[in-house]
Every structure is written in C-alpha cells, then in structure tokens.
Amino acid sequence: MPQRLGLIAGNGRFPFLVLDAARAMGHEVVVIGIKEEASKDIEDAAARSPRADVHWVSIGQLGTFLKILEDNKITQAVMAGQVKHVKIFGGFIPDMTAMSLMARLKGFNTDALIGAVADLMRERGIELVNSARFLEPLLAGEGQLSHRAPNEAERKDLEFGYQMADTIAGLDIGQTIAVKHQAVVAVEAMEGTDETIARAGHLAGDGVSIIKVAKPNQDMRFDVPIVGLATIQAMRLAGARVLSIDAGRTLIFEREDFLKSANEANIAVVGRSARRGEGGRK
C-alpha cells in the first residue's frame, strides 16, 4: 500500500534508483541525506514531481535523524547507498543518542552498527525495510550472464573460492575475494570491492577471478551486494577474467552497460544460485 516512506541516502546511484521506484509505486518519500556521503544531486532528483522533501544529517547525529523520521510521521524507512565503514574511524562527532548506542556495542562491524540502529528505530515505531524490494528487476539472475562462460580452470577457481568467500562474509570481514590458480590473492575488508580488485591485479596480474557473495544470513535491509559498470571497469584495468555474484541477492546497476563492457573485455559473469552452484544460462 502507498505510504509515507523515509529514504536514508548514502553515496552512489542506489538512493536515486530507490527514490524513483518508490515514487512510481505511489509512496510519498522523505529523503534524509548523509552529509558526508550522499550526492547533492539528490535534491534535484527529489524536486521532480511528485516532490520529496530532503533533510541533511551528519554521521553521528542519530538523535536528529530519529527526530526527522518522527516529525514526519514515518513508520517505514529504507537505507540505500553506501556509508563507508572507514568513516567510523574518521573523527565524526556523535550526539548523545549515538554515544549511548555506541556504548552498548561489542564491536563496530556493519551488522553490529546498523543492526543496533535498526533496533533503536523499531523501538521508536519505525521499521527498516528490505532495500532491494524496490529494485527487484535489478537483482542478478542465475547462471551465465555474459557471452562467455568460465573455462575449466576458472570454474575450479570459483569452486575453490566459494567456501572461503562465504566464510569471510559470514565473519563480516568483507564480501569479495580474488582467486587465481586456486589460491586466494586478495580479500576485501573496509576498502571496498573496486580497491580489492585493483590490489588483486597488482599482486597476481592477469587472470584473476573475482567472487562477490552475500552473507550466509544476509540482512537485505542494509549492506546489499551491488555491482555495476565501475566493477567491470576495475576488472578490466586489473586484468580480471571472471566475476561471480550471488543470484537473487546482488543488485546489478547499469545492467546494459555492465554486460556490454564485460562482453567487450571477454569477461565471464555468472550468477551463483541459492543452492550455491553456478547453474545454467539465464
């Protein structure tokens, strides 16, 4: 049912896509932009009909953020767009609400931080909803997505890497690894996927396979795996030859350009099924 929806906007194209999709579904949207992350262009996008109000908050201003939601009588909100984890260590100034929340945390990993914020929102009567529900057509399908399929050696690298990638993701370390000759070349931590790919190319040269996974118990309300044209561009620069993503749990932005660029570079792209196999063409 159409309703008043809070959109918590981080960086990238994700919040723009959710804004357009939510308005197309009839929702009245109120945007809360993270000053250190969200693009100012969100104001121009929000000004289009039907108009969405935009409010700006800084990282750490949790009390202000909650007050905006409550003042606008919002009972459902969605997080869209990345807030770089390294910003947590970048000297932001928490308000009293954030300080109280942080004092209760046992760690500062993504699940702990955003999970605690989601719990606090729920206590205030605000439900954080699945961020991919507005963009289901962008979710990756199963099987071979590109013109080229992985060769036998590349398939062995993928099968070798899946267990490690799932384990690392389950520990909330990162969701991307690079493999070559059945050896792990690089593991993502806070630096992000594109930087991990670049490091893998520097360390191992051409022929690296990139595996990006959802967490075993992925909370689709936040930290949803995303790939796009920039991912393929990073792979082309690094000489990476294969990309595996999890079907149904990974969003593909700029899909047409993403696949065109992959095909031009003869990069194999596959969607791993929920059954943890590669599957067939789709």
Secondary structure, DSSP 8 states (H G I E B T S, - for coil): ---EEEEEE-BSSHHHHHHHHHHHTT-EEEEEEETTTS-THHHHHHHSSS--EEEEE-TT-HHHHHHHHHHTT--EEEEESB--GGGGGTT----HHHHHHHHH-S--SHHHHHHHHHHHHHHTT-EE--TTTT-GGGB--SEE-SSS---HHHHHHHHHHHHHHHHHHHTTS-SEEEEETTEEEEE-SSS-HHHHHHHHHHHH-S--EEEE---TT--TTS---EE-HHHHHHHHHHT--EEEEETTT-EESSHHHHHHHHHHTT-EEEEE-TTSS--S--
